[in-house]
Amino acid sequence: MIETKQLLFESEGPFGLVNLTDDVKSLIRNGQIENGVINIYSHGSTTGVVVLGGEEGLEEDFINMMKRLVPDGDYAHDQKTATNNGVAHLRSTLAGTGVTIPFARKRIYLGMFQQIYFIDFDFVKREREVIVQLMGE
């Protein structure tokens, strides 16, 4: 069986992190599937979905890491499209746009401090959509 749901929210622009953990747990708890996997996917090419520890300072550390790994700069995409968000596309590629996590007896298998985050790498505030699919029995 497959259940497909949507999470809609307004992004905050560059490095806007949205904690999706409670929403995802609620979808599992209120869904029809008892055991399976859940896929959390953002179809925005300048966004990411990651599992990150919810401990103090890790959000800031993640942002600083991404800025070091993919620094602001003059990218070919920016020159060819005049959108100036090439860096956001590259950061999305590095972070990934989805995660899949198992669950059993309607409980997701996350570690004690693990949290599921949506990240917006782009510079424009707008409505974002995350697709959540529960697959199992």
Sequence and secondary structure as in RCSB ss.txt:
>XXXX:A:sequence
MIETKQLLFESEGPFGLVNLTDDVKSLIRNGQIENGVINIYSHGSTTGVVVLGGEEGLEEDFINMMKRLVPDGDY
AHDQKTATNNGVAHLRSTLAGTGVTIPFARKRIYLGMFQQIYFIDFDFVKREREVIVQLMGE
>XXXX:A:secstr
 EEEEEEEEE  STTEEEE HHHHHHHHHHSS SSEEEEEEE  TTEEEEEEE STTHHHHHHHHHHHHS S   
HHHHHHS   HHHHHHHHHH SEEEEEEETTEE   TTEEEEEEE SSS  EEEEEEEEEE 
